[in-house]
Amino acid sequence: MTNFEWKDLMFLNWQHLMYFLVAADTGNFTRASELLFITQSALTKAINNLESELGAPLFEKKGRNIKLTVYGESFYENVTAAAAELNSGVRKIHDMIDLKSGSISVSATYTMCAEYLPNIIRKYRRKYPDTDFSMRYEATSTILKQISEGAADVGLCGDYDDTEKKYAGIIRHRIQKEEVILIVPPRCRLAGTEYIEDLSILKDENFIINSNSNTGTNYVFNKMCAEAGFKPKIAFESHDDHTLIGLVSSGLGVAAIPDSPSLLVNKVSVLRFRENPPMRNQYLVYKKDRYMTPAVKAFIEFILEEAKAEEEREHLRENQE
């Protein structure tokens, strides 16, 4: 904008321009003054001053109402566009403030809380150091429930059947895979075996599973049993992974868990599959139609960028091997 142009606009009163828009939208000075919380005489005076500055009438009477003149219609289009641009600028500033100092609630599985999130958050806060995080360790089924109900902004969960109607409003992106291993008591007949061909070798054993429904590791475990051709004998159900591992360590059964350093702290023996090991997916999930703050949007984009970069690195490593 040249000096001549901005000097020409100095005489315009922005408040009077907003009065003009409200009067045009309502088509009635009485109604417009009520919406603006001013007297009708104050509104009329403001419009008269604006018309005087412009040198053209903006409204004409139509019974008890008003309507735009040809000058008013032309001016209305420009003022509406200017107001929209200004609103956009204000929103950008607010979004920048929110992005730098926003708050994000994350609900995640144990391994994601213990191993994945700390590293991701550390990287993210290099860019946005004032962002606050609240994290909760939950089972996959609980995470999905919290996302559906809006109790968490972002979820990091395991496998589940995304065709179920109750999950229709959830968007998911796979961000990593974890190998599923079997753990057996130290005195189990298979302790120290290290590798097995398939799960059928354990069909007569008692199994310990997580009690949190058919999601996460349970989802993968059930598929493993079905492919091996047997229905597992469930001896115990545990509410969390550490209790589950403790039960296995005590000799009460065997279990399937993700291959995670943070979990393998008790005295158990690990069995791996020699070929085509089963994998547990980990997903980034969030509610489809929920309003997201700029901070939440930026965090989701950051996770997806990191996942894509890691996938490319993994592909490169495989090619080098």
Secondary structure, 3 states (H helix, E strand, C coil): CCHHHHHHHCCCCHHHHHHHHHHHHHCCHHHHHHHHCCCHHHHHHHHHHHHHHHCCCCEEEECCEEEECHHHHHHHHHHHHHHHHHHHHHHHHHHHHHHHHCEEEEEECHHHHHHHHHHHHHHHHHHCCCCEEEEEECCHHHHHHHHHHCCCCEEEECCCCCCCHHHCCEEEEEEEEEEEEEEECCCCCCCCCCEECCHHHHCCCEEEEECCCCCCHHHHHHHHHHHHCCCCEEEEEECCHHHHHHHHHCCCCEEEEECCCCCCCCCCEEEEECCCCCEEEEEEEEECCCCCCHHHHHHHHHHHHHHHHHHHHHHHHHHHC
